[in-house]
Structure formats: C-alpha cells, structure tokens
Amino acid sequence: MRCRRCGGAAVLELRRHNAAFCAPDFLAFFRNQVREAIRRHRMFTHDEPVLVAVSGGKDSLALWDVLIEEGYRTTGLYLDLGIFDYSVESRARCEAFAAARGAPLMVVRVADEVGAPVPVIKEVTRRPPCSGCGLSKRYLMNKVALEHGFPVVATGHNLDDEAATLLGSVLHWQIDALARQAPALPATHPKLVRRVKPLYRLSELETAAYAFLRRIDYIVEECPFARGATSLAHKELLSRLEEASPGAKHNFLFGFLERARPAFERVEAATLQECTRCGQVTTGPVCAFCRLADQVKRAVGAGRA
Amino acid sequence: MKVVLRNPRREVEVAGGRRVRDILRELNIVPETVLVIRGDTLLTADQVVGDDDVIELRPVMSGGSGGGAP
C-alpha cells in the first residue's frame, strides 16, 4: 500500500477516506483535521489559556500533544478517580508526559470533591459506574476551569466516541442530549466555560496511530469499570457497520451535526440557574453533583457510624 | 509467528507467511479496531508477516464515561 501524498510505503490505511499514508504524511493529515475542527467551530485562539482534560489514554494525550505542537497555551487537568491501579498508572502517564514537555499539569482528586472515590460512588448510587464518574468529571472540569480562569476546556472525544454517544441518544430518543451534542458547546451562562472536542473529526484508529507514531506512552489497559459499558456495545455495533460500509460512522455523525441537530436545538431550550448549594450552573434548584455528593456522604457516614 | 493481544495481555501462535488481513480474519478481529504493530512501526492489512515475526494487535476502542456527554 502506498502513501496517497508521497507514494512512499504506507503505515496506515484510512478506508473512509479511501486513502493510505506514510507516517509523516499521516501526522500532517491529523494536525490538519485538528486545525480544521478548531477553525470551523472557533474553539479557541492562540491567546487563550486552554485547560486540556487528560486521562492518560491515547485520545487526551494525543490531543494535548497536538495542541502543544500547534503552539497553544495549554494546561493539563488530571482528575484522579481513585480506581485502584488503573488510576495510579494513568496518573503516572500524565505526569511523565507533562514533565517531558515542560507543560503544567493540575491534579484533582474526585474523592476530595465528592467525598469518596469512584468505586465507592458506584456502590452507593447503584448506578452504572460510568454514570457517577461522567457526572463528576463534567462538574469538576467546569469548576476547576472557572476557579483558575480558563475560558475553555478541551476533551479528547473522537469521532467514534461522538458517534457512539449519538447512537445511544437516538436509541432512547433523548431529545435534550441530542440538542446538546456538539463539537463545541458555548458558554451559555457566566459560570459555564466553553467545552470543545478538537478530535471529533478523527477516528479512534487515527488517534491511536497518532499516539503510537508520536511515541506517546499512554495507558493501553481499559478502565476496569468500562467492561460491559453500553458505550462499548454501541462502538462495536458501529465498527461492524463501518466494516461493511466505510464512512458509515462519519456520515452518521456529520449528517446529524450538519442537518439534524439544529432542529433538536430549537425545541430544547432549558432555563439555566445557579445551584442553591454550590453555585454551579444547573437546570433545577440543587445540581446533580451536589445530590450525588450528599448521597455519597450519607452512605459513607452511615458506614462509619 | 507470535501475536500479542491486549486487555488482557496474552500471546497466540499463528501461521506466518501471510498478509495481516488474513491473520486478522483468522482471529475474528475487525481490521479498524486494532493497531497492527511490528517493532516500532505500523503495518497495513496488505503487508506480509514472516514466520519469525512478532506482531502486537493493540485495540483502539475505549469506553466508559469520558465526561463529554451532555
């Protein structure tokens, strides 16, 4: 297989683009896709400080790497979920990455903020672990960004993540979620920072290949709680579809973003207010994070009593 | 030849002298769900792997909350 650009030996085939690339030309393609995402959605400028949420996995470290290479003013944020060895190892990957590049990294422990680490939250709430974990991450990313003066948080969500989320929302016709799924969510309230996904144009295979070719030491092991997660089942379905029809995932996501999402956005106009407890933005009197933290503290307190 | 699989990490022996595509088919792996790694480079599906080669099939799929859902 030959590189589409230079005709040299290819290292990666991208069937949805009907193309293959050698390593240098693939890296250039990858950076161009990130540039296009940032430009098209006016995600951030070179003058703004960007908080990059990093997990130690391929996507978020690839994102941080490409933003550093592109000359953006970035700070990493690692949220320590307290998930046994997985968290210890993923934190070490983030710290090593930051140290090697001289980039600033902030570490926040979920247990300090919620009252218990993710494994305890899982037991207390009896909800799927990814539910309380995702809620805590979204809340803390916004809170940390506000407290430290970052106007924008960038996450490593890729095309496959976004397509799987879209499939999940469609399967349950979650109109509110469909209205809010976008590569860039504007700050619709003074206490909400912009949230952007500069990798949304790139597949999981592409972010993994970028991380490998850039010699990024990322954590290959999965979060132990992700096993059996619905998002993985949706990704597997979409991969089978992609195998039979290259470009299916791309068309599903981009068709939604370009043609369907505006219709959902019009019908779903939630009123935002500040949580009476913590002051963060929510749609009800007390935000979901404070309710979760209450539940955790009650259960942990009862356990100790 | 030896194939290293991940999550959990394990090794299997398969016949070499074939294209990557055929090895993936034998192992029932969808090509775009793994990086095919030999040494410090990636292989495309049409490349032939020798009997003495070691390749790693590293999954690219990750799941869980991500924290990006609305």
Interface residues (C-beta under 8 A of the other chain):
Chain A: M1 A10 V11 L12 E13 R15 A20 A23 A53 G57 K58 D59 L79 C130 S131 C133 G134 K137 R138 M141 T155 H157 D160 D161 T165 D176 A177 R180 Q181 L185 R195 K197 S203 E204 L205 T207 A208 A209 F212 L213 V220 E221 E222 C223 F225 A226 A229 S231 L232 K235 E236 S239 R240 E242 E243
Chain B: R6 N7 V30 P31 E32 T33 L35 I37 T41 L42 L43 T44 A45 D46 Q47 R58 P59 V60 M61 S62 G63 G64 S65 G66 G67 G68 A69 P70
